[in-house]
C-alpha cells in the first residue's frame, strides 16, 4: 500500500509535469514561428533574386552579343561569350565614331541639368517663400503640365523652334527641356521641410532672396540636388524622339539616335548586330555609373518626394 509520503511525491510529480507542459508547448510554438519566418524570408529572397535576374537578363544578353563577331543569336549556344569584345568596342567608338554621339548626349545632358536646376530652384523659392495672388493655382498649373504627353507638345514646339531659327542647333535639344514640373515639386517639398526659423533669421539679418538661396537653401539641399541632377541626367541622356525630329545633321545627333543609325546600317549588312549591342552597352555606362555612385542621394530624394 502506498504510504503518505509516496502519495505526496506522486502529487508533486504530477504538478511538475502539468507545469512543464505549457513550457514545452510554448517552446514548440516559438520554434514553429521561427521556422515559418525563415521560410518566408527565404521565399522572398528567392522571388527578389528571380525578378532581378529577369530584369538584368536583356542586359546580359546584349553584353554577350557585343563580344561576338556577327552577333546573330539562333540558339542558346550562341550566347556563349565571344572573343571580339575589344575589336567591337574599338570599332564602335573610333571606326563608326560613336564617341561623337556620346559626347553630344553628354553635353546635352549637362546643359539641361544645369539649366533645370537654375530654373527649378528659382521657381521653388518663389512658390515656397513668396506670397502672391493665386499661388496655389500657379503651382497646380505647373503640376498640370505633367499630364500632357510629350508627343502632344511636339507639333507646337517644333513650329516654335523652327520659327525662332533654332532647328538643327544645340539650343534646339536643350532649351525645351529646361522647365521641369517634377524638379520643382521635389524642391518645393524639400524647402517646406526646412525650419521656418531660418527664414525669419535671414529676414532679420537683411539677407536677400538670392543670397538666402545660395548660402542657406543650396547647402542644406545638397543631397537632394545631387539626386535630382542624376534623375535629370538619365532622363535627358535617354532622349530619342525629339532629337530625331529637330536635328538633321548627323554630327549633332545624340547617342540614342546614333544607335538607330547603327541599326539601319546593320539591316543593310554593312555592320553586324554585335555593333548595335556594343553601342547599347556604351550608352548604358554613363547613367549606370551615376546611379551607382549617387544611390544614397537618390534614395533620399525619393523619400522627400513621398513626404
Secondary structure, DSSP 4 states (H G I P E B T S, - for coil): ---HHHHHHHHHHHHHHHHHHHHHHHHHHHHHHHHHHHHHHHHHHHHHHHHHHHHHHHHHHHHHHTTSSS----SGGGGS--S-HHHHHHIIIIIS-HHHHHHHHHHHHHHHHHHHHHHHHHHHHHHHH---TTHHHHHHHHHHGGGS-GGGGHHHHHHHHHHTT-TTSTGGGTGGGS--HHHHHHHHHHHHTS-HHHHHHHHHTT--HHHHIIIIIHHHTHHHHHHHHHHHHHHHHT--HHHHHH---GGG--HHHHHHHHHHHHHTTSS-HHHHHHHHHHHHHHHHHHHHHTHHHHHHHHHHHH-
